Amino acid sequence: MSTPLSETDLDRLEELLDGYPDGLTLDSLQGLVAALASSPKPLARADWHKAALATDETAEPELAALLDRFYAETESQLATGQEFPFLVYGSEDDEERPDYEGWCAGYVHGFTLTPSEVYEEAVDAEEMDELLHPILLLSGVLKESLEGTDEWMKPEEEEAAYAEAEDDLGVSVRGLYVLTHPVMKH
C-alpha cells in the first residue's frame, strides 16, 4: 500500500499537472481515477496516465509516481465505504460552494475509457444508469445533449435537480464502485 499524499504532495501533483495545458486539473483527475477504479476491467497504467495528461508521451518518473499514489489513495477511499472526500474547487460565483462540474467531467472521461461492452457484461445497466445520472447531470453532459428538447427540464426545475444531484453524488460514486466490485457490498 502506498503512502497517502500530503498537502505538499497534492500541491506538487497540481503543479506538475499544470505543465500539461490539455491535461486534467486535480479535481478532474480525481473523477477520472474514481471512474477507472470503478471499472470492471482495469486500464493499463500508461494508458490512464496518457489520458490524464492528454499526451502520447510517458509521464516523467516524479509525476508517474504521484499519479500512481493518487490512484491508490482514491481507490482505497472508495473501498472503505466512508464518505468520499471530493477534491473540488469553489464555484466562480461562490468560492464556498463546491463546483462538481470538473470532477464529474473527469469521471465521465474515465468511464468512457472502458468499452461499453465491458460494463454490459459485468453490471445491471438500469442500476448503473441510475447511479450515473447525478454525475452526468453535474458534468454538463445531460444538459448539453438534451437542452432545447422536450426531455430537458424547465429552468425552474434545474436548480433543484442540481442540488439533488450534489446531495446524491457521494452515494452514486460509492454505488458505482460497489456495483463493479461485488465483494465490497458486504
Secondary structure, DSSP 8 states (H G I E B T S, - for coil): ------HHHHHHHHHHHTT-TTS--HHHHHHHHHHHHT-SS---HHHHHHHHHTSSS---HHHHHHHHHHHHHHHHHHHH-S------EE-SS-TTSEE-HHHHHHHHHHHHTS-HHHHHHHS-HHHHHHHHHHHHHHHTHHHHHHTTSTTS--HHHHHHHHHHHHHHHHHHHHHHHHHH-GGGG-
